[in-house]
Amino acid sequence: MIVAKVNDYEIKFQEYQAELKEVLKNMHLGEPNNEAKKRAVEQLIDGYLLLNSAKKTNIEISDDEIEHEMVDLKLKFKSEEDFNNMLTENKIKIETIKERIKNRLILTKYVNLNFANGADIPIEKLREMYKENLNSFKTQEMVKASHILIKGTDEESLLKAKKLYKKIKTKDDFNKIAAECSDCPSNCQCGDLGYFPKGKMVRDFEDVAFNLELNEISKPVKTKFGYHIIMNTGKKESVFADFNEVKDALKDRLKRIDSELKLIKHLKGLRSKANIVINHEEL
């Protein structure tokens, strides 16, 4: 069954199914929709055109490179027997696997050689991008907290939490009780949960944690996990990241965008010269 034809190359249904499986995984879909089906066949077409273009260059792949990839592939299986069973079940020859690896390596080298990150970007351009997208570089307000967790949401759990709360007079008291009595694995760090932004913890917990003053300790707070006694141990206000802190990341991002645009332009050129037929009824 032929899904598409690119010049003289036929994309078989089995190849399309394998690509669609990867697309569904990347799109976090359980069942294929029209967009996923279209993406799968378009990626196969682009892949063939790029590979065909790459094979016209002088890129060489050594036997050692292929064997290295073969070893990595086999390591994904529990044993050599499992790997061989996979080949048998899918009716795939070892030569076919090696040919696929070789093609992938050719394609990777071709893209890296021709569409790798381009020339360095002037600092003035980076500053301009930084100013235009300043809100993207704003950090989130964060709080650092420790807690004592008593599992359970019944009356007995609440009474236990209240008794422990009454024993806490100082930060040292809190740390001691957290280490000895908390039902959370964080008891190994005296209940320390580190810094976290809003939306990271359950709502009832974070509402209290963000409203506590530094080193203030809350009364028992009920969540679905049980009762928490919370201590605020630090705060980080929302601020704009300094240009010098983000310029390298911004430079890398712009270079990636530039590379992707060059690759897209190249693919458009290859497509314009190719004879492409898609059997939509087979998708």
Summary of the structure (lengths in Angstrom):
residues: 283
radius of gyration: 28.5
end to end distance: 10.6
largest distance: 80.4
contacts: 760
relative contact order: 0.13
helix: 59%
strand: 16%
